[in-house]
Amino acid sequence: MSVASIFSEKIKNFLETNKKITVTICAILIFMTLSAIIVLCCSKKSHKKQQRTTEKTLILDQKLLIPQGPTVSDEYNTARKTQKQWSQQEIEKWFTTPNEQELQKLSDANNKTISDIIGAAP
């Protein structure tokens, strides 16, 4: 005889000799299954109700007020048409030629970034 047939025979004998315990276990399992179904159905209904109550339409009965933001200076352009080249006046106003010290600082920073990237590579 195999282990499965011995095991199933023992279960059959237990169920036949202990009918009260068998009926009690079946009743508990049915009750738990029905309780789980009821709880799941009730929880789904409550989610639908919450979604319906959160939907509200906006009715404008007053003019919308725009909050005050930071002030923008007159020299700042929020939008402008760009030209292909700067004029001589723009070059003199905005462009500064870097000196040797600034170029060296930039070179050192770039070399450090490169060594960090390469140093982490296998």
PyMOL commands that set and color helices and strands:
alter all, ss='L'
color gray80, all
select helices_A, chain A and resi 3-17+19-54+88-94+100-120
alter helices_A, ss='H'
color red, helices_A
deselect
rebuild
show_as cartoon
